[in-house]
Amino acid sequence: MEYTIGDNIRAFRKERRLTQKQLSERLGVSSSLVSNWEKGINKPAADILADLCAVLEVSPSELLDVTLTDDEFSSQEREVIRAYRSKPELQHAVNVLLGVEEE
């Protein structure tokens, strides 16, 4: 299996409208290190993967482009969950619409 982590980092970074410099600052690494990841020169160390996933708002399996289980959330589903959690005043209405709660 070929990992395309560099391409994925670049794609997710651009989706989030981050520059390499902004990503590097949020991770506390150099811009050249981020550039090297994206070029495939080297890969992020295991100890930075969690932070990288958090900044890019992706799961490790999305970043590594591997499917671990069938019940993982897509990035759009995670965005919906984040929006749901940030609006407690709408949660009851959403629950009713989805049929998981009665009026």
Biopython code that builds the backbone (N, CA, C, O; Angstrom):
import numpy as np
from Bio.PDB.StructureBuilder import StructureBuilder

atoms = [
    (1, "MET", "N", (0.840, -1.169, 0.000)),
    (1, "MET", "CA", (0.000, 0.000, 0.000)),
    (1, "MET", "C", (0.893, 1.242, 0.000)),
    (1, "MET", "O", (1.817, 1.356, 0.805)),
    (2, "GLU", "N", (0.604, 2.161, -0.905)),
    (2, "GLU", "CA", (1.388, 3.387, -0.992)),
    (2, "GLU", "C", (0.669, 4.504, -0.248)),
    (2, "GLU", "O", (-0.497, 4.790, -0.522)),
    (3, "TYR", "N", (1.352, 5.121, 0.675)),
    (3, "TYR", "CA", (0.754, 6.224, 1.412)),
    (3, "TYR", "C", (0.959, 7.517, 0.638)),
    (3, "TYR", "O", (2.048, 7.785, 0.131)),
    (4, "THR", "N", (-0.074, 8.297, 0.556)),
    (4, "THR", "CA", (-0.023, 9.565, -0.158)),
    (4, "THR", "C", (-0.188, 10.714, 0.829)),
    (4, "THR", "O", (-0.884, 11.690, 0.548)),
    (5, "ILE", "N", (0.446, 10.593, 1.966)),
    (5, "ILE", "CA", (0.241, 11.566, 3.031)),
    (5, "ILE", "C", (0.625, 12.975, 2.599)),
    (5, "ILE", "O", (-0.049, 13.934, 2.975)),
    (6, "GLY", "N", (1.681, 13.121, 1.825)),
    (6, "GLY", "CA", (2.099, 14.463, 1.384)),
    (6, "GLY", "C", (1.027, 15.140, 0.551)),
    (6, "GLY", "O", (0.713, 16.311, 0.763)),
    (7, "ASP", "N", (0.465, 14.397, -0.400)),
    (7, "ASP", "CA", (-0.618, 14.939, -1.227)),
    (7, "ASP", "C", (-1.839, 15.259, -0.372)),
    (7, "ASP", "O", (-2.515, 16.264, -0.594)),
    (8, "ASN", "N", (-2.116, 14.403, 0.601)),
    (8, "ASN", "CA", (-3.269, 14.616, 1.470)),
    (8, "ASN", "C", (-3.072, 15.837, 2.364)),
    (8, "ASN", "O", (-4.002, 16.619, 2.561)),
    (9, "ILE", "N", (-1.874, 16.002, 2.901)),
    (9, "ILE", "CA", (-1.596, 17.181, 3.722)),
    (9, "ILE", "C", (-1.837, 18.439, 2.895)),
    (9, "ILE", "O", (-2.498, 19.373, 3.348)),
    (10, "ARG", "N", (-1.296, 18.455, 1.677)),
    (10, "ARG", "CA", (-1.468, 19.618, 0.807)),
    (10, "ARG", "C", (-2.945, 19.880, 0.518)),
    (10, "ARG", "O", (-3.408, 21.017, 0.619)),
    (11, "ALA", "N", (-3.679, 18.836, 0.161)),
    (11, "ALA", "CA", (-5.093, 18.996, -0.196)),
    (11, "ALA", "C", (-5.907, 19.499, 0.995)),
    (11, "ALA", "O", (-6.694, 20.434, 0.854)),
    (12, "PHE", "N", (-5.725, 18.884, 2.172)),
    (12, "PHE", "CA", (-6.481, 19.307, 3.349)),
    (12, "PHE", "C", (-6.061, 20.701, 3.796)),
    (12, "PHE", "O", (-6.898, 21.479, 4.254)),
    (13, "ARG", "N", (-4.778, 21.026, 3.671)),
    (13, "ARG", "CA", (-4.294, 22.368, 4.036)),
    (13, "ARG", "C", (-4.967, 23.417, 3.148)),
    (13, "ARG", "O", (-5.430, 24.451, 3.629)),
    (14, "LYS", "N", (-5.012, 23.133, 1.848)),
    (14, "LYS", "CA", (-5.634, 24.084, 0.922)),
    (14, "LYS", "C", (-7.141, 24.180, 1.143)),
    (14, "LYS", "O", (-7.719, 25.261, 1.030)),
    (15, "GLU", "N", (-7.780, 23.049, 1.460)),
    (15, "GLU", "CA", (-9.215, 23.080, 1.784)),
    (15, "GLU", "C", (-9.491, 24.002, 2.951)),
    (15, "GLU", "O", (-10.519, 24.678, 2.985)),
    (16, "ARG", "N", (-8.574, 24.032, 3.913)),
    (16, "ARG", "CA", (-8.730, 24.863, 5.105)),
    (16, "ARG", "C", (-8.211, 26.280, 4.872)),
    (16, "ARG", "O", (-8.218, 27.117, 5.775)),
    (17, "ARG", "N", (-7.760, 26.531, 3.642)),
    (17, "ARG", "CA", (-7.218, 27.842, 3.250)),
    (17, "ARG", "C", (-6.048, 28.266, 4.140)),
    (17, "ARG", "O", (-5.952, 29.414, 4.575)),
    (18, "LEU", "N", (-5.173, 27.309, 4.392)),
    (18, "LEU", "CA", (-3.968, 27.579, 5.173)),
    (18, "LEU", "C", (-2.758, 27.590, 4.259)),
    (18, "LEU", "O", (-2.681, 26.799, 3.318)),
    (19, "THR", "N", (-1.825, 28.469, 4.524)),
    (19, "THR", "CA", (-0.547, 28.427, 3.833)),
    (19, "THR", "C", (0.349, 27.420, 4.558)),
    (19, "THR", "O", (0.045, 26.998, 5.674)),
    (20, "GLN", "N", (1.435, 27.048, 3.925)),
    (20, "GLN", "CA", (2.384, 26.159, 4.608)),
    (20, "GLN", "C", (2.916, 26.832, 5.865)),
    (20, "GLN", "O", (3.123, 26.178, 6.887)),
    (21, "LYS", "N", (3.135, 28.138, 5.788)),
    (21, "LYS", "CA", (3.646, 28.878, 6.949)),
    (21, "LYS", "C", (2.626, 28.848, 8.091)),
    (21, "LYS", "O", (2.997, 28.627, 9.244)),
    (22, "GLN", "N", (1.352, 29.068, 7.781)),
    (22, "GLN", "CA", (0.325, 29.043, 8.830)),
    (22, "GLN", "C", (0.225, 27.660, 9.473)),
    (22, "GLN", "O", (0.115, 27.538, 10.693)),
    (23, "LEU", "N", (0.266, 26.619, 8.632)),
    (23, "LEU", "CA", (0.213, 25.258, 9.166)),
    (23, "LEU", "C", (1.422, 24.991, 10.052)),
    (23, "LEU", "O", (1.293, 24.431, 11.141)),
    (24, "SER", "N", (2.592, 25.392, 9.582)),
    (24, "SER", "CA", (3.809, 25.150, 10.370)),
    (24, "SER", "C", (3.757, 25.888, 11.705)),
    (24, "SER", "O", (4.187, 25.352, 12.727)),
    (25, "GLU", "N", (3.234, 27.112, 11.702)),
    (25, "GLU", "CA", (3.132, 27.878, 12.954)),
    (25, "GLU", "C", (2.181, 27.205, 13.933)),
    (25, "GLU", "O", (2.455, 27.156, 15.132)),
    (26, "ARG", "N", (1.070, 26.690, 13.432)),
    (26, "ARG", "CA", (0.103, 26.027, 14.319)),
    (26, "ARG", "C", (0.659, 24.730, 14.889)),
    (26, "ARG", "O", (0.280, 24.307, 15.981)),
    (27, "LEU", "N", (1.562, 24.102, 14.140)),
    (27, "LEU", "CA", (2.140, 22.840, 14.596)),
    (27, "LEU", "C", (3.440, 23.028, 15.373)),
    (27, "LEU", "O", (3.908, 22.107, 16.044)),
    (28, "GLY", "N", (4.022, 24.230, 15.279)),
    (28, "GLY", "CA", (5.295, 24.475, 15.945)),
    (28, "GLY", "C", (6.466, 23.816, 15.242)),
    (28, "GLY", "O", (7.424, 23.383, 15.882)),
    (29, "VAL", "N", (6.382, 23.742, 13.914)),
    (29, "VAL", "CA", (7.468, 23.180, 13.106)),
    (29, "VAL", "C", (7.851, 24.209, 12.044)),
    (29, "VAL", "O", (7.185, 25.233, 11.894)),
    (30, "SER", "N", (8.911, 23.934, 11.321)),
    (30, "SER", "CA", (9.349, 24.868, 10.285)),
    (30, "SER", "C", (8.510, 24.722, 9.012)),
    (30, "SER", "O", (7.949, 23.661, 8.737)),
    (31, "SER", "N", (8.442, 25.804, 8.252)),
    (31, "SER", "CA", (7.744, 25.780, 6.964)),
    (31, "SER", "C", (8.398, 24.789, 6.008)),
    (31, "SER", "O", (7.717, 24.129, 5.223)),
    (32, "SER", "N", (9.712, 24.693, 6.079)),
    (32, "SER", "CA", (10.411, 23.768, 5.184)),
    (32, "SER", "C", (10.064, 22.315, 5.505)),
    (32, "SER", "O", (10.058, 21.470, 4.609)),
    (33, "LEU", "N", (9.777, 22.017, 6.766)),
    (33, "LEU", "CA", (9.376, 20.662, 7.128)),
    (33, "LEU", "C", (8.020, 20.336, 6.510)),
    (33, "LEU", "O", (7.826, 19.246, 5.972)),
    (34, "VAL", "N", (7.078, 21.284, 6.588)),
    (34, "VAL", "CA", (5.765, 21.083, 5.969)),
    (34, "VAL", "C", (5.934, 20.905, 4.466)),
    (34, "VAL", "O", (5.301, 20.033, 3.871)),
    (35, "SER", "N", (6.769, 21.713, 3.855)),
    (35, "SER", "CA", (7.034, 21.607, 2.421)),
    (35, "SER", "C", (7.597, 20.229, 2.076)),
    (35, "SER", "O", (7.197, 19.620, 1.084)),
    (36, "ASN", "N", (8.519, 19.746, 2.891)),
    (36, "ASN", "CA", (9.110, 18.418, 2.655)),
    (36, "ASN", "C", (8.073, 17.311, 2.786)),
    (36, "ASN", "O", (8.113, 16.337, 2.034)),
    (37, "TRP", "N", (7.141, 17.448, 3.738)),
    (37, "TRP", "CA", (6.060, 16.461, 3.856)),
    (37, "TRP", "C", (5.249, 16.438, 2.577)),
    (37, "TRP", "O", (4.968, 15.374, 2.025)),
    (38, "GLU", "N", (4.873, 17.625, 2.106)),
    (38, "GLU", "CA", (4.017, 17.717, 0.933)),
    (38, "GLU", "C", (4.718, 17.224, -0.331)),
    (38, "GLU", "O", (4.071, 16.695, -1.235)),
    (39, "LYS", "N", (6.013, 17.393, -0.394)),
    (39, "LYS", "CA", (6.788, 16.922, -1.555)),
    (39, "LYS", "C", (7.100, 15.433, -1.462)),
    (39, "LYS", "O", (7.570, 14.837, -2.432)),
    (40, "GLY", "N", (6.847, 14.831, -0.313)),
    (40, "GLY", "CA", (7.142, 13.417, -0.129)),
    (40, "GLY", "C", (8.593, 13.142, 0.197)),
    (40, "GLY", "O", (9.035, 11.995, 0.141)),
    (41, "ILE", "N", (9.338, 14.175, 0.536)),
    (41, "ILE", "CA", (10.747, 14.006, 0.883)),
    (41, "ILE", "C", (10.861, 13.257, 2.207)),
    (41, "ILE", "O", (11.718, 12.390, 2.376)),
    (42, "ASN", "N", (9.985, 13.607, 3.137)),
    (42, "ASN", "CA", (9.893, 12.851, 4.390)),
    (42, "ASN", "C", (8.448, 12.880, 4.860)),
    (42, "ASN", "O", (7.608, 13.562, 4.272)),
    (43, "LYS", "N", (8.165, 12.142, 5.914)),
    (43, "LYS", "CA", (6.807, 12.033, 6.442)),
    (43, "LYS", "C", (6.775, 12.577, 7.857)),
    (43, "LYS", "O", (7.788, 12.564, 8.556)),
    (44, "PRO", "N", (5.609, 13.058, 8.284)),
    (44, "PRO", "CA", (5.519, 13.568, 9.661)),
    (44, "PRO", "C", (5.825, 12.461, 10.664)),
    (44, "PRO", "O", (5.461, 11.302, 10.466)),
    (45, "ALA", "N", (6.498, 12.841, 11.740)),
    (45, "ALA", "CA", (6.780, 11.891, 12.814)),
    (45, "ALA", "C", (5.468, 11.488, 13.474)),
    (45, "ALA", "O", (4.512, 12.264, 13.496)),
    (46, "ALA", "N", (5.428, 10.300, 13.997)),
    (46, "ALA", "CA", (4.211, 9.770, 14.614)),
    (46, "ALA", "C", (3.696, 10.675, 15.729)),
    (46, "ALA", "O", (2.486, 10.793, 15.921)),
    (47, "ASP", "N", (4.606, 11.315, 16.465)),
    (47, "ASP", "CA", (4.172, 12.139, 17.593)),
    (47, "ASP", "C", (3.511, 13.451, 17.178)),
    (47, "ASP", "O", (2.942, 14.143, 18.022)),
    (48, "ILE", "N", (3.574, 13.805, 15.899)),
    (48, "ILE", "CA", (2.925, 15.045, 15.450)),
    (48, "ILE", "C", (1.637, 14.765, 14.686)),
    (48, "ILE", "O", (0.892, 15.695, 14.378)),
    (49, "LEU", "N", (1.362, 13.507, 14.377)),
    (49, "LEU", "CA", (0.172, 13.176, 13.585)),
    (49, "LEU", "C", (-1.130, 13.633, 14.240)),
    (49, "LEU", "O", (-2.019, 14.132, 13.549)),
    (50, "ALA", "N", (-1.260, 13.475, 15.543)),
    (50, "ALA", "CA", (-2.495, 13.888, 16.218)),
    (50, "ALA", "C", (-2.701, 15.393, 16.081)),
    (50, "ALA", "O", (-3.812, 15.844, 15.805)),
    (51, "ASP", "N", (-1.638, 16.172, 16.272)),
    (51, "ASP", "CA", (-1.752, 17.621, 16.119)),
    (51, "ASP", "C", (-2.055, 18.003, 14.676)),
    (51, "ASP", "O", (-2.851, 18.907, 14.420)),
    (52, "LEU", "N", (-1.427, 17.323, 13.750)),
    (52, "LEU", "CA", (-1.657, 17.578, 12.327)),
    (52, "LEU", "C", (-3.118, 17.305, 11.971)),
    (52, "LEU", "O", (-3.747, 18.096, 11.267)),
    (53, "CYS", "N", (-3.646, 16.203, 12.449)),
    (53, "CYS", "CA", (-5.058, 15.873, 12.202)),
    (53, "CYS", "C", (-5.980, 16.918, 12.823)),
    (53, "CYS", "O", (-6.977, 17.307, 12.216)),
    (54, "ALA", "N", (-5.652, 17.369, 14.024)),
    (54, "ALA", "CA", (-6.490, 18.365, 14.699)),
    (54, "ALA", "C", (-6.495, 19.685, 13.932)),
    (54, "ALA", "O", (-7.552, 20.285, 13.734)),
    (55, "VAL", "N", (-5.335, 20.132, 13.505)),
    (55, "VAL", "CA", (-5.251, 21.400, 12.774)),
    (55, "VAL", "C", (-5.971, 21.300, 11.426)),
    (55, "VAL", "O", (-6.655, 22.237, 11.014)),
    (56, "LEU", "N", (-5.814, 20.172, 10.749)),
    (56, "LEU", "CA", (-6.446, 19.993, 9.442)),
    (56, "LEU", "C", (-7.898, 19.525, 9.544)),
    (56, "LEU", "O", (-8.604, 19.433, 8.540)),
    (57, "GLU", "N", (-8.331, 19.232, 10.770)),
    (57, "GLU", "CA", (-9.708, 18.786, 11.028)),
    (57, "GLU", "C", (-10.063, 17.526, 10.235)),
    (57, "GLU", "O", (-11.107, 17.454, 9.587)),
    (58, "VAL", "N", (-9.169, 16.540, 10.302)),
    (58, "VAL", "CA", (-9.381, 15.254, 9.633)),
    (58, "VAL", "C", (-9.028, 14.127, 10.593)),
    (58, "VAL", "O", (-8.322, 14.331, 11.580)),
    (59, "SER", "N", (-9.524, 12.950, 10.291)),
    (59, "SER", "CA", (-9.167, 11.780, 11.087)),
    (59, "SER", "C", (-7.823, 11.237, 10.591)),
    (59, "SER", "O", (-7.417, 11.518, 9.464)),
    (60, "PRO", "N", (-7.143, 10.467, 11.426)),
    (60, "PRO", "CA", (-5.896, 9.851, 10.972)),
    (60, "PRO", "C", (-6.096, 8.990, 9.726)),
    (60, "PRO", "O", (-5.239, 8.970, 8.842)),
    (61, "SER", "N", (-7.220, 8.282, 9.652)),
    (61, "SER", "CA", (-7.436, 7.429, 8.479)),
    (61, "SER", "C", (-7.647, 8.259, 7.212)),
    (61, "SER", "O", (-7.255, 7.836, 6.125)),
    (62, "GLU", "N", (-8.265, 9.440, 7.345)),
    (62, "GLU", "CA", (-8.399, 10.321, 6.177)),
    (62, "GLU", "C", (-7.035, 10.845, 5.753)),
    (62, "GLU", "O", (-6.709, 10.861, 4.566)),
    (63, "LEU", "N", (-6.240, 11.271, 6.728)),
    (63, "LEU", "CA", (-4.926, 11.810, 6.413)),
    (63, "LEU", "C", (-4.057, 10.757, 5.738)),
    (63, "LEU", "O", (-3.342, 11.053, 4.780)),
    (64, "LEU", "N", (-4.124, 9.527, 6.242)),
    (64, "LEU", "CA", (-3.308, 8.441, 5.684)),
    (64, "LEU", "C", (-3.976, 7.758, 4.499)),
    (64, "LEU", "O", (-3.371, 6.911, 3.841)),
    (65, "ASP", "N", (-5.242, 8.132, 4.226)),
    (65, "ASP", "CA", (-6.012, 7.571, 3.125)),
    (65, "ASP", "C", (-6.165, 6.056, 3.265)),
    (65, "ASP", "O", (-5.955, 5.297, 2.319)),
    (66, "VAL", "N", (-6.536, 5.646, 4.474)),
    (66, "VAL", "CA", (-6.820, 4.236, 4.740)),
    (66, "VAL", "C", (-8.177, 4.138, 5.417)),
    (66, "VAL", "O", (-8.559, 5.025, 6.180)),
    (67, "THR", "N", (-8.893, 3.085, 5.149)),
    (67, "THR", "CA", (-10.179, 2.868, 5.784)),
    (67, "THR", "C", (-10.008, 1.804, 6.844)),
    (67, "THR", "O", (-9.642, 0.666, 6.550)),
    (68, "LEU", "N", (-10.275, 2.184, 8.076)),
    (68, "LEU", "CA", (-10.107, 1.250, 9.175)),
    (68, "LEU", "C", (-11.408, 0.527, 9.491)),
    (68, "LEU", "O", (-11.406, -0.666, 9.795)),
    (69, "THR", "N", (-12.525, 1.257, 9.419)),
    (69, "THR", "CA", (-13.825, 0.657, 9.687)),
    (69, "THR", "C", (-14.855, 1.291, 8.767)),
    (69, "THR", "O", (-14.600, 2.330, 8.158)),
    (70, "ASP", "N", (-16.006, 0.670, 8.669)),
    (70, "ASP", "CA", (-17.076, 1.209, 7.842)),
    (70, "ASP", "C", (-17.866, 2.298, 8.547)),
    (70, "ASP", "O", (-18.668, 2.984, 7.913)),
    (71, "ASP", "N", (-17.656, 2.472, 9.847)),
    (71, "ASP", "CA", (-18.470, 3.433, 10.589)),
    (71, "ASP", "C", (-17.764, 4.759, 10.868)),
    (71, "ASP", "O", (-18.182, 5.504, 11.755)),
    (72, "GLU", "N", (-16.704, 5.059, 10.125)),
    (72, "GLU", "CA", (-16.018, 6.332, 10.307)),
    (72, "GLU", "C", (-16.821, 7.456, 9.676)),
    (72, "GLU", "O", (-17.549, 7.251, 8.705)),
    (73, "PHE", "N", (-16.678, 8.645, 10.241)),
    (73, "PHE", "CA", (-17.368, 9.812, 9.708)),
    (73, "PHE", "C", (-16.542, 10.468, 8.607)),
    (73, "PHE", "O", (-15.316, 10.536, 8.688)),
    (74, "SER", "N", (-17.232, 10.947, 7.582)),
    (74, "SER", "CA", (-16.560, 11.724, 6.551)),
    (74, "SER", "C", (-16.289, 13.115, 7.114)),
    (74, "SER", "O", (-16.807, 13.469, 8.173)),
    (75, "SER", "N", (-15.491, 13.895, 6.416)),
    (75, "SER", "CA", (-15.205, 15.246, 6.899)),
    (75, "SER", "C", (-16.486, 16.088, 6.926)),
    (75, "SER", "O", (-16.645, 16.929, 7.811)),
    (76, "GLN", "N", (-17.391, 15.878, 5.982)),
    (76, "GLN", "CA", (-18.652, 16.612, 5.987)),
    (76, "GLN", "C", (-19.507, 16.207, 7.190)),
    (76, "GLN", "O", (-20.122, 17.065, 7.824)),
    (77, "GLU", "N", (-19.551, 14.916, 7.510)),
    (77, "GLU", "CA", (-20.322, 14.465, 8.670)),
    (77, "GLU", "C", (-19.753, 15.050, 9.962)),
    (77, "GLU", "O", (-20.507, 15.441, 10.854)),
    (78, "ARG", "N", (-18.420, 15.110, 10.063)),
    (78, "ARG", "CA", (-17.797, 15.696, 11.252)),
    (78, "ARG", "C", (-18.125, 17.184, 11.358)),
    (78, "ARG", "O", (-18.311, 17.706, 12.457)),
    (79, "GLU", "N", (-18.197, 17.868, 10.206)),
    (79, "GLU", "CA", (-18.552, 19.291, 10.202)),
    (79, "GLU", "C", (-19.983, 19.486, 10.686)),
    (79, "GLU", "O", (-20.266, 20.427, 11.428)),
    (80, "VAL", "N", (-20.887, 18.602, 10.269)),
    (80, "VAL", "CA", (-22.274, 18.671, 10.724)),
    (80, "VAL", "C", (-22.336, 18.455, 12.238)),
    (80, "VAL", "O", (-23.068, 19.158, 12.935)),
    (81, "ILE", "N", (-21.585, 17.504, 12.738)),
    (81, "ILE", "CA", (-21.566, 17.234, 14.183)),
    (81, "ILE", "C", (-21.032, 18.444, 14.941)),
    (81, "ILE", "O", (-21.586, 18.822, 15.973)),
    (82, "ARG", "N", (-19.950, 19.060, 14.430)),
    (82, "ARG", "CA", (-19.402, 20.262, 15.079)),
    (82, "ARG", "C", (-20.446, 21.378, 15.111)),
    (82, "ARG", "O", (-20.619, 22.044, 16.132)),
    (83, "ALA", "N", (-21.134, 21.578, 14.000)),
    (83, "ALA", "CA", (-22.165, 22.619, 13.941)),
    (83, "ALA", "C", (-23.292, 22.306, 14.916)),
    (83, "ALA", "O", (-23.781, 23.196, 15.613)),
    (84, "TYR", "N", (-23.703, 21.047, 14.965)),
    (84, "TYR", "CA", (-24.763, 20.619, 15.884)),
    (84, "TYR", "C", (-24.365, 20.910, 17.329)),
    (84, "TYR", "O", (-25.155, 21.450, 18.105)),
    (85, "ARG", "N", (-23.147, 20.550, 17.676)),
    (85, "ARG", "CA", (-22.682, 20.747, 19.055)),
    (85, "ARG", "C", (-22.546, 22.225, 19.416)),
    (85, "ARG", "O", (-22.670, 22.596, 20.583)),
    (86, "SER", "N", (-22.292, 23.062, 18.418)),
    (86, "SER", "CA", (-22.097, 24.490, 18.707)),
    (86, "SER", "C", (-23.405, 25.260, 18.808)),
    (86, "SER", "O", (-23.395, 26.448, 19.131)),
    (87, "LYS", "N", (-24.529, 24.607, 18.539)),
    (87, "LYS", "CA", (-25.823, 25.285, 18.568)),
    (87, "LYS", "C", (-26.826, 24.511, 19.429)),
    (87, "LYS", "O", (-27.770, 23.922, 18.902)),
    (88, "PRO", "N", (-26.625, 24.512, 20.744)),
    (88, "PRO", "CA", (-27.514, 23.739, 21.622)),
    (88, "PRO", "C", (-28.978, 24.172, 21.515)),
    (88, "PRO", "O", (-29.881, 23.369, 21.749)),
    (89, "GLU", "N", (-29.211, 25.429, 21.164)),
    (89, "GLU", "CA", (-30.586, 25.908, 21.056)),
    (89, "GLU", "C", (-31.342, 25.273, 19.882)),
    (89, "GLU", "O", (-32.571, 25.322, 19.845)),
    (90, "LEU", "N", (-30.630, 24.686, 18.934)),
    (90, "LEU", "CA", (-31.260, 24.041, 17.778)),
    (90, "LEU", "C", (-31.278, 22.515, 17.866)),
    (90, "LEU", "O", (-31.905, 21.858, 17.034)),
    (91, "GLN", "N", (-30.607, 21.952, 18.852)),
    (91, "GLN", "CA", (-30.447, 20.501, 18.916)),
    (91, "GLN", "C", (-31.779, 19.771, 19.033)),
    (91, "GLN", "O", (-31.968, 18.739, 18.390)),
    (92, "HIS", "N", (-32.699, 20.279, 19.832)),
    (92, "HIS", "CA", (-33.989, 19.606, 19.969)),
    (92, "HIS", "C", (-34.710, 19.564, 18.624)),
    (92, "HIS", "O", (-35.243, 18.522, 18.242)),
    (93, "ALA", "N", (-34.733, 20.682, 17.904)),
    (93, "ALA", "CA", (-35.401, 20.737, 16.597)),
    (93, "ALA", "C", (-34.757, 19.774, 15.608)),
    (93, "ALA", "O", (-35.461, 19.090, 14.864)),
    (94, "VAL", "N", (-33.454, 19.713, 15.589)),
    (94, "VAL", "CA", (-32.749, 18.788, 14.698)),
    (94, "VAL", "C", (-33.082, 17.352, 15.065)),
    (94, "VAL", "O", (-33.317, 16.523, 14.186)),
    (95, "ASN", "N", (-33.103, 17.052, 16.352)),
    (95, "ASN", "CA", (-33.432, 15.698, 16.805)),
    (95, "ASN", "C", (-34.833, 15.296, 16.361)),
    (95, "ASN", "O", (-35.054, 14.163, 15.934)),
    (96, "VAL", "N", (-35.776, 16.227, 16.462)),
    (96, "VAL", "CA", (-37.147, 15.949, 16.031)),
    (96, "VAL", "C", (-37.185, 15.705, 14.526)),
    (96, "VAL", "O", (-37.819, 14.755, 14.066)),
    (97, "LEU", "N", (-36.504, 16.564, 13.755)),
    (97, "LEU", "CA", (-36.471, 16.396, 12.297)),
    (97, "LEU", "C", (-35.871, 15.055, 11.884)),
    (97, "LEU", "O", (-36.314, 14.436, 10.917)),
    (98, "LEU", "N", (-34.866, 14.621, 12.624)),
    (98, "LEU", "CA", (-34.205, 13.348, 12.314)),
    (98, "LEU", "C", (-34.945, 12.144, 12.874)),
    (98, "LEU", "O", (-34.605, 11.001, 12.568)),
    (99, "GLY", "N", (-35.956, 12.402, 13.694)),
    (99, "GLY", "CA", (-36.727, 11.307, 14.246)),
    (99, "GLY", "C", (-36.058, 10.589, 15.395)),
    (99, "GLY", "O", (-36.410, 9.450, 15.705)),
    (100, "VAL", "N", (-35.094, 11.240, 16.034)),
    (100, "VAL", "CA", (-34.419, 10.591, 17.181)),
    (100, "VAL", "C", (-34.971, 11.094, 18.504)),
    (100, "VAL", "O", (-34.536, 10.665, 19.573)),
    (101, "GLU", "N", (-35.930, 12.006, 18.427)),
    (101, "GLU", "CA", (-36.543, 12.550, 19.627)),
    (101, "GLU", "C", (-37.957, 12.996, 19.260)),
    (101, "GLU", "O", (-38.198, 13.475, 18.152)),
    (102, "GLU", "N", (-38.868, 12.836, 20.182)),
    (102, "GLU", "CA", (-40.243, 13.273, 19.924)),
    (102, "GLU", "C", (-40.436, 14.695, 20.410)),
    (102, "GLU", "O", (-39.721, 15.178, 21.288)),
    (103, "GLU", "N", (-41.430, 15.359, 19.811)),
    (103, "GLU", "CA", (-41.732, 16.754, 20.175)),
    (103, "GLU", "C", (-42.127, 16.894, 21.602)),
    (103, "GLU", "O", (-42.411, 18.001, 22.058)),
]
sb = StructureBuilder()
sb.init_structure("model")
sb.init_model(0)
sb.init_chain("A")
sb.init_seg("    ")
for serial, (resi, resn, name, xyz) in enumerate(atoms, 1):
    if name == "N":
        sb.init_residue(resn, " ", resi, " ")
    sb.init_atom(name, np.array(xyz, "f"), 0.0, 1.0, " ", f" {name:<3s}", serial, name[0])
structure = sb.get_structure()
